[in-house]
């Protein structure tokens, strides 16, 4: 149950929400693919991850429509990868804040980072982590529910 809605409706909303964010992002990333000078490799990785996100969300919607737990598993695995990346990003931001406040490194190494930017990054990572964790729990609960239902329906008849 999510937001007082049925699990299926909630997951459809999650899938459409993620696709609404993912498809325009992917289009913009494709349009700017050759124009990034500084961080070209990161741009390719981000484009690829956005494409994987779109595919995973399509599998999520298909898994809900056809009640296939294996389709939902694809989304859960991808989302777990995203949660790990977000968690590591939060740790990186915390370490950066510690370095800025304690001045362990000379200011020349921390020059591109200011406190406002790092705190904003931390807040964004935390909100994304919290929201994606909630989405993950809703989909995982539905996957367990569908898996148990399909296991009972597909059980062979036993004669005593």
Buried (B, 14 or more C-beta within 10 A) or exposed (E): EBEEEEBBEBBBBBBEEBBEBBBEBBEEBEEEEEEBEEEEEEBEEBBEBBBBBBBBBBBBBBBBEEBBBEBBBBBBEBBEEBBEBBEEBBEBBEEBBEBBEEEEEEEEEBEEBEEEEBEEBBEBBBEBBEEBBEBBEBBBBBBEBBBEEEEEEEEEEEEE
